[in-house]
Amino acid sequence: MSNILSDSTTSACPDWCLTRHENEPDGGHDGPSWPDIPSVNDNRAEAVFIGSGQGKHGVVVYLDAMGLALTPDQAHTAGLALLSAASWAKDHQVSE
């Protein structure tokens, strides 16, 4: 675990944190994200996004996939990425 120092704030930062705290010293802690899976429309705005980070409920997985049409291969890729994200988040939970 490392400490991020700013002019007036010190915040404990998990070793997995990818947040650029020099731009947002009091921001949350973003973990890794997985490659976006485009929909059949092949439009970046229409892609499955899977990420992770620190939320009010501990380490969480973020999923953004609003009503997309995916081929079976795209759905398979998204499913594997979501499983990978869930496993990562579970491995990085903080004991309370």
SVG drawing of the C-alpha trace seen along z (x, -y; Angstrom):
<svg xmlns="http://www.w3.org/2000/svg" viewBox="-32 -22 36 40">
<polyline fill="none" stroke="black" stroke-width="0.4" points="0.0,0.0 1.3,-3.5 0.4,-7.0 -0.5,-9.7 0.4,-13.1 -1.2,-16.3 -0.9,-19.9 -3.4,-19.3 -4.5,-15.7 -3.0,-12.3 -5.0,-9.3 -4.2,-5.6 -4.1,-4.1 -4.3,-0.4 -1.3,1.0 -3.7,1.9 -5.0,-1.7 -4.7,-3.1 -6.3,-6.5 -4.3,-9.6 -4.4,-11.2 -2.3,-14.2 -5.4,-15.3 -8.0,-14.2 -6.3,-13.9 -9.5,-12.9 -10.9,-10.7 -11.7,-7.1 -9.6,-4.2 -9.9,-2.7 -8.7,0.8 -8.1,2.4 -10.5,2.5 -10.9,5.1 -10.9,4.4 -14.3,3.1 -16.3,5.6 -18.0,3.8 -21.6,4.6 -22.5,5.9 -22.8,2.2 -19.0,1.8 -19.6,-1.6 -17.4,-2.6 -20.4,-4.1 -22.1,-0.7 -19.7,1.5 -19.6,3.6 -17.4,1.9 -16.1,3.9 -14.0,2.2 -13.3,2.4 -12.5,0.1 -13.3,-0.9 -16.9,-1.8 -19.0,-2.4 -19.5,1.4 -15.8,2.3 -14.1,3.4 -16.7,3.6 -17.0,4.5 -18.5,1.9 -20.5,3.2 -21.9,0.9 -23.8,2.8 -27.1,1.0 -29.2,3.1 -26.5,4.2 -26.8,6.8 -23.8,9.2 -22.8,12.1 -22.3,15.4 -18.5,14.8 -18.8,11.2 -21.1,12.5 -18.6,15.2 -15.8,12.7 -17.9,10.3 -18.8,13.2 -15.2,14.3 -14.2,10.7 -16.9,10.3 -15.9,13.5 -12.3,12.3 -13.3,8.9 -15.4,10.6 -12.5,12.9 -10.1,9.9 -12.5,8.0 -13.1,10.9 -9.3,11.4 -8.8,7.7 -11.6,7.4 -10.6,5.8 -11.4,7.8 -13.6,5.8"/>
</svg>
